[in-house]
Amino acid sequence: MSDFASRHVGPRGQDRELMLGSVKVRDLDALVARAMPNVISTPPSAKKLPSAATEAEVAAELTEIAANNTIRTSMIGQGFYDTETPAVIRRCVLENPSWYTAYTPYQPEISQGRLEALLNFQTMVSELTAMDIAGASLLDESTAAAEAIALAARTTKRQRIAVDEDLFAQTRAVIETRCHGLDIEIVPVRVDSALDLEGCAGLLVQYPGATGRMMTAAQYRGLADSIHRAGGLFIMVADLLACSIVTPPGELGADIAAGTAQRFGVPMGGGGPHAGYIACQEKLKRNLPGRIVGVSRDSQGNPAYRLALQTREQHIRREKATSNICTAQSLLAIMASMYAVYHGPTGLRSIAERVHGQARALACNLSSLGVRIRYTRFFDTITASVPNKAEVIRAALLEENITVFLVDSDTLRISTDECTKDETRVSVVRAFSRVIEGTNELVDMDQFSLGEEIRRSSDFLPQATFHRYHSETEMMRYMHRLAEKDYALDRGMIPLGSCTMKLNAAVEVSAISYSGFARIHPFAPESDRLGYRRLTQDLEAWLAEITGYDSVSLQPNAGSQGEFAGLLAIRRYHDSKGEKGRRICLIPASAHGTNAASAVMAGFRVVVVKTAKDGSIDLSDLTQKIEDFSGQIGAIMLTYPSTHGTFEPQVVEVTDLVHAAGGQVYIDGANLNALVGYARPGAFGGDVSHLNLHKTFAIPHGGGGPGVGPVAAKSHLAPFLPGFPGGSRHDWPGSGAVSSAPYGSASILPISWAYIRLLGLEGLREATATAVLAANYVAARLEPSIPVLYRGPGGFVGHECILDVRPLKEKYGVTVDDVAKRLIDYGFHAPTMSFPVAGTLMVEPTESESLEELDRFCDAMESIAEEASRVGSEWPADDNPLQGAPHTAHSLLVGGWDHPYSQEVAAYPDALIARKKGRDPEYVHRLIESKYWVPVGRIDAPWGDRNLQCSCPPPEAFED
Ligand SMILES: *Cc1c(COP(=O)(O)O)cnc(C)c1O
């Protein structure tokens, strides 16, 4: 074992032997050989992958790569701005495993900390934009703008959208890609000329415009009136920081506001990840895309948070979902919300004034040199007219270590930000004056004024949370208090099937804070981004080798976005062959919700293929569907190993059938952790796949994001992979942009780079085989008490297994929810619930968990099954440890205890069972002293949906 593999992989030495023995195989390779069908087994070449390096070597290499990025003062703007991440937030959130290793808050009782932080984010967004309701983050500004359009189209049932031309190029590009998928026609407009909005779902304007220009508030209200008269919605893509000093969208007649929270303390990071946001008026809330946190109440009647209105989302609504979003940008939304908590409204206002003041002063300085400033009303961006001199001036600025945005040979755009200093401005003026024959006119600063008319007069963020934590001590404690409430990987295993919650090693995640990776603008000159170039080239090549494909795009910033990009590539490929009728996408009944939602976004019609009794794809149904839709099959989307956790031997047969019918094969790579190093989807029939770097390749889950969902394809689809405006890699617009930056969430790519570099091919194989071993060990140990629903060849499961707890319901009335909540009392995060089979639990232990932790989990599950058997006989159905779970300390201590089970059974069931099993007393003691105390009782989700509240609750909500 390489140095690092022995740290990354949990079971070792004798433990591993014991596990192998319990599943009756000789060694890891023998296990994989028996579990995995021969036909798919095609390992990658060791020559094309790096050999394993030590942690110290990898840290040194990453430092060197980061140093190949040249960090200058960025005044490029265009949606990405330098910002000061308060050190207390960087240290206590970004670099703190309690925050970054948490999972999406689907189990709300153990997620109250991050739910509160996300609720703060929603409050911050709805207050700054003056909109009724905001979601808990989207992927980035450009996709948020596209989601806003889809929302408008869905609401008005119209297929045209008017889009103002003063828009960032990347936002326009993503809108074009998304509208192409949904067959929405884009009507380009100029809001300062006559508008024809007939039949439009909405009018989208950027606020301020890409040129920096702002109009008057009256003009914006006039636009709102025009589109409302035409029966459409007014969408403003608004700068959140600007909103603290200019009239917010909600006061200008906007129905939807969208954008990014990047400049709230989240580094540019070469393009991402950052939290996109969307907010809307009350009437649109049921159509809002993405997750929303809402306030509900727990079993004691106390306020408690949980995800609201989930029936809009892909995991429930599938092809009828409001979007395909699953992983979003939770960690970045949390950082941005903490930035607002730390600065409060007064701080935000003063930062915005400073940014604006610097821009105004710069406009004055440049005009006194004789430079014409194109628009006089701006927030932070000035457009300088410099006929024929733009390139020379840009070069002069580069000598001052400043980068700006070159519009054309006559025009430059310069943006100020939180980090702009007086000296920065002096350097800019110096560079200009080296090129421009300086006049020295006296300039009246007042000519560059926002004007009182558009200044914000309303207050915002009155909520106590945004006023309470302004000293560092208070702030540190607030973030600690929230983290303390949550269950993340730093407490114990998170056995979520399909989510691959493996180790996110410290050495891997450290690199994201290196300034060489963090402080660089995605549109910085190519020669300044050499470090990123090396990193992305390596990663593309390695992932291509691992997956067996020819070409990889790192642009998609979540698995869902990789799916969309891959399906769009299929559609464009068919179109390029004149086969526009191939619009059917076959999807097995057990598929992940994003599959169906993405297929619809890419313009496909979803046709579901049945599941056979053994959990595999029903081949006769597949044949029938192929016949029924002869000549129309565009694609099939398969997950491999299937979401049932098994290696289906007939996968090659399935891909052959679809290919023979003229369709393309999309293999969802979310389960790649069962294949890496042994089998490659591109080699067993796939034409295209997405991977989830935040599952298989060690990027932490961040409490619901960030993620990276690279899309990998065979050469015939490669020309249709994502492109980027101005990019050289793929022809534009032959393919389309799917995110705000050419390499999407570039700054977290070092994590996956490091993961592969640390393990090398041998280590990767060991990780895969151990993940399969761990799942088979759990399946073998639990089989006598809780049946495993599906098994593949040789009776083996893949890297996960479905535990069938439905008999507990039939026999004793104990639901899957009861089991999941009771696991909290045992100190566990529940496995994936009711996916892909309702009423069951899907367990994915990953390679990183030790035998001791796997046994602790199995002990808990066995004990819960035993507890269930006592319900109805020993304990009443409405008063037992399962139905009462999870138990808070408060409920045990205050107001007396009158249940038919003891407090000890309620709170320390793990220690009781360990003692009974004769485990070592030190271990029992450890369970007791490190007990995880859940902060709230079981949460009533429907109540919260009926009484929807999605911003910080008022103090009265906490009254007894
Ligand atoms: C996680 C997952 C996805 C979606 O990935 P996101 O990054 O969350 O968008 C798709 N398919 C499967 C099988 C998954 O497990």
The ligand as a Tripos MOL2 file, in Angstrom:
@<TRIPOS>MOLECULE
LIG
   15    15     1     0     0
SMALL
NO_CHARGES

@<TRIPOS>ATOM
      1 C1        -25.7860   12.2530   -7.1580 C.3       1 LIG1
      2 C2        -26.3780   11.6580   -8.3570 C.ar      1 LIG1
      3 C3        -26.7210   12.4490   -9.4690 C.ar      1 LIG1
      4 C4        -26.7360   13.9580   -9.4650 C.3       1 LIG1
      5 O1        -25.5590   14.5970   -9.1530 O.3       1 LIG1
      6 P1        -25.5470   16.0520   -8.5380 P.3       1 LIG1
      7 O2        -24.1340   16.4410   -8.5270 O.co2     1 LIG1
      8 O3        -26.1470   15.9750   -7.1960 O.co2     1 LIG1
      9 O4        -26.3590   16.9350   -9.4340 O.co2     1 LIG1
     10 C5        -27.1580   11.7980  -10.6010 C.ar      1 LIG1
     11 N1        -27.2890   10.4540  -10.6440 N.ar      1 LIG1
     12 C6        -27.0010    9.6720   -9.5770 C.ar      1 LIG1
     13 C7        -27.1690    8.1800   -9.6790 C.3       1 LIG1
     14 C8        -26.5500   10.2560   -8.3950 C.ar      1 LIG1
     15 O5        -26.2850    9.4910   -7.3420 O.3       1 LIG1
@<TRIPOS>BOND
     1     1     2 1
     2     2     3 ar
     3     2    14 ar
     4     3     4 1
     5     3    10 ar
     6     4     5 1
     7     5     6 1
     8     6     7 2
     9     6     8 1
    10     6     9 1
    11    10    11 ar
    12    11    12 ar
    13    12    13 1
    14    12    14 ar
    15    14    15 1
@<TRIPOS>SUBSTRUCTURE
     1 LIG1         1 GROUP 0 **** ****
